[in-house]
Amino acid sequence: MSTPEHSPLGKNTIYADRYDPRLLFPIPRADKRAEIEVAEPLPFHGVDIWNAYELSWLDPRGKPVVAMAEFRIPAASPNLIESKSFKLYLNGFAQERIADTDTLTSTLMHDLSAAAGAVVSVQLAEARAATLPTVDLDGLLLDRQDIEIDHYGPPQADFLLADLSVQPVAETLVSHLLRSNCPVTGQPDWGSVQIAYRGAPIDHAGLLRYLVSFRTHDEFHEQCVERIFVDLMRRCAPQQLSVYARYTRRGGLDINPFRSSTPATPCNPRTVRQ
């Protein structure tokens, strides 16, 4: 069964070092989307960008090769991929002799696309070539507000307010206070979030209180971002909206879900916390 309790997450695990695509554990998106009343056609476009920092294999003569990888899983795919299973799968290449990077890229694309149920793009880069300078997310920082907060879960959409009596604005807002928890182990997931919208001005204090209300909430990264997007659309009715979360890495992987009311291709910046 593709439910979190049947995954390897939170259990003692043997870290295989040989290739095995069966290690990948897909989880249907539909169940959690039903909780926020999201069905087909989806009310958003988007992608989940994964960055892998611990990818290695052997060349045909047995010499280790290391690289970094970027994976893009469409938000429209029927499944997300559980992160620990993703890590175990990647680790399985450590003692495999692989002809060249094109062969590895094709294998990764095939296996991940099969698990996600949609085409997953894969890009590999030498570790030295892939090292990029860190950047700040563009936008007005919400975190400097001098406000009192006393609600840390569950997520409280009622905190979201917009002033529909004034002219629409275009605004990009950023917070580094996003925190949620793994729905199986309870381990914290730390992230920064960038919200860009055009529409009635959104109350900044209410938005920050809302984001902090995820602090004790149990949900996967992708599901949190979709909940934020849906709550903002329903409560504030922006004409355009995008929500982009950049989570800190765990086990050599970081997950960065992006959801938007219009088709867009997000860049993949590395923030200082990543």
Solvent accessible surface area in square Angstrom, and as a share of the most:
residue,aa,sasa,rsa
1,M,173,0.77
2,S,41,0.26
3,T,35,0.21
4,P,33,0.21
5,E,107,0.48
6,H,94,0.42
7,S,3,0.02
8,P,35,0.22
9,L,13,0.06
10,G,55,0.53
11,K,103,0.44
12,N,162,0.83
13,T,38,0.22
14,I,162,0.82
15,Y,106,0.40
16,A,38,0.29
17,D,63,0.33
18,R,132,0.48
19,Y,81,0.31
20,D,30,0.16
21,P,54,0.34
22,R,206,0.75
23,L,50,0.25
24,L,16,0.08
25,F,34,0.14
26,P,37,0.23
27,I,9,0.05
28,P,49,0.31
29,R,8,0.03
30,A,69,0.53
31,D,97,0.50
32,K,49,0.21
33,R,16,0.06
34,A,67,0.52
35,E,105,0.47
36,I,13,0.07
37,E,139,0.63
38,V,11,0.06
39,A,74,0.58
40,E,134,0.60
41,P,125,0.79
42,L,36,0.18
43,P,69,0.43
44,F,8,0.03
45,H,84,0.37
46,G,22,0.21
47,V,19,0.11
48,D,1,0.00
49,I,0,0.00
50,W,1,0.00
51,N,14,0.07
52,A,1,0.01
53,Y,38,0.14
54,E,114,0.51
55,L,3,0.01
56,S,33,0.21
57,W,5,0.02
58,L,19,0.09
59,D,35,0.18
60,P,79,0.49
61,R,221,0.81
62,G,23,0.22
63,K,139,0.59
64,P,90,0.57
65,V,46,0.27
66,V,91,0.53
67,A,7,0.05
68,M,34,0.15
69,A,6,0.04
70,E,32,0.15
71,F,0,0.00
72,R,47,0.17
73,I,1,0.01
74,P,40,0.25
75,A,1,0.01
76,A,73,0.57
77,S,0,0.00
78,P,77,0.48
79,N,30,0.16
80,L,5,0.02
81,I,1,0.01
82,E,2,0.01
83,S,37,0.24
84,K,37,0.16
85,S,0,0.00
86,F,0,0.00
87,K,60,0.25
88,L,7,0.04
89,Y,0,0.00
90,L,9,0.04
91,N,54,0.28
92,G,0,0.00
93,F,4,0.02
94,A,30,0.24
95,Q,88,0.39
96,E,35,0.16
97,R,150,0.55
98,I,19,0.09
99,A,69,0.54
100,D,72,0.37
101,T,68,0.40
102,D,108,0.56
103,T,62,0.36
104,L,0,0.00
105,T,32,0.19
106,S,71,0.46
107,T,38,0.22
108,L,0,0.00
109,M,71,0.32
110,H,130,0.58
111,D,11,0.05
112,L,0,0.00
113,S,22,0.14
114,A,76,0.59
115,A,12,0.09
116,A,0,0.00
117,G,45,0.43
118,A,30,0.24
119,V,112,0.64
120,V,0,0.00
121,S,50,0.32
122,V,11,0.06
123,Q,123,0.55
124,L,38,0.19
125,A,40,0.31
126,E,102,0.46
127,A,37,0.29
128,R,205,0.75
129,A,71,0.55
130,A,19,0.15
131,T,87,0.51
132,L,100,0.50
133,P,109,0.68
134,T,68,0.40
135,V,65,0.37
136,D,122,0.63
137,L,18,0.09
138,D,111,0.58
139,G,43,0.41
140,L,96,0.48
141,L,45,0.23
142,L,3,0.01
143,D,35,0.18
144,R,196,0.71
145,Q,55,0.24
146,D,149,0.77
147,I,52,0.26
148,E,143,0.64
149,I,40,0.20
150,D,121,0.63
151,H,49,0.22
152,Y,94,0.36
153,G,25,0.24
154,P,91,0.58
155,P,24,0.15
156,Q,57,0.25
157,A,27,0.21
158,D,87,0.45
159,F,54,0.22
160,L,0,0.00
161,L,97,0.48
162,A,25,0.20
163,D,66,0.34
164,L,138,0.68
165,S,101,0.65
166,V,71,0.41
167,Q,149,0.66
168,P,68,0.43
169,V,55,0.31
170,A,83,0.65
171,E,43,0.19
172,T,44,0.26
173,L,1,0.01
174,V,4,0.02
175,S,0,0.00
176,H,69,0.31
177,L,73,0.36
178,L,0,0.00
179,R,46,0.17
180,S,0,0.00
181,N,14,0.07
182,C,5,0.03
183,P,48,0.30
184,V,56,0.32
185,T,53,0.31
186,G,41,0.39
187,Q,84,0.37
188,P,47,0.29
189,D,9,0.05
190,W,97,0.34
191,G,0,0.00
192,S,2,0.01
193,V,1,0.00
194,Q,35,0.15
195,I,1,0.01
196,A,33,0.26
197,Y,9,0.03
198,R,98,0.36
199,G,1,0.01
200,A,14,0.11
201,P,35,0.22
202,I,5,0.03
203,D,60,0.31
204,H,50,0.23
205,A,23,0.18
206,G,5,0.05
207,L,0,0.00
208,L,4,0.02
209,R,69,0.25
210,Y,0,0.00
211,L,0,0.00
212,V,10,0.06
213,S,0,0.00
214,F,0,0.00
215,R,90,0.33
216,T,80,0.47
217,H,29,0.13
218,D,73,0.38
219,E,3,0.01
220,F,20,0.08
221,H,21,0.10
222,E,5,0.02
223,Q,16,0.07
224,C,0,0.00
225,V,0,0.00
226,E,6,0.03
227,R,39,0.14
228,I,0,0.00
229,F,1,0.00
230,V,5,0.03
231,D,21,0.11
232,L,0,0.00
233,M,62,0.28
234,R,130,0.47
235,R,101,0.37
236,C,2,0.01
237,A,68,0.53
238,P,8,0.05
239,Q,100,0.44
240,Q,77,0.34
241,L,4,0.02
242,S,22,0.14
243,V,0,0.00
244,Y,11,0.04
245,A,0,0.00
246,R,4,0.02
247,Y,1,0.00
248,T,37,0.22
249,R,91,0.33
250,R,99,0.36
251,G,28,0.27
252,G,5,0.05
253,L,9,0.04
254,D,1,0.00
255,I,9,0.05
256,N,0,0.00
257,P,0,0.00
258,F,16,0.07
259,R,0,0.00
260,S,5,0.03
261,S,31,0.20
262,T,57,0.33
263,P,103,0.65
264,A,58,0.45
265,T,121,0.70
266,P,14,0.09
267,C,95,0.57
268,N,34,0.18
269,P,26,0.16
270,R,67,0.24
271,T,7,0.04
272,V,112,0.64
273,R,86,0.31
274,Q,12,0.05
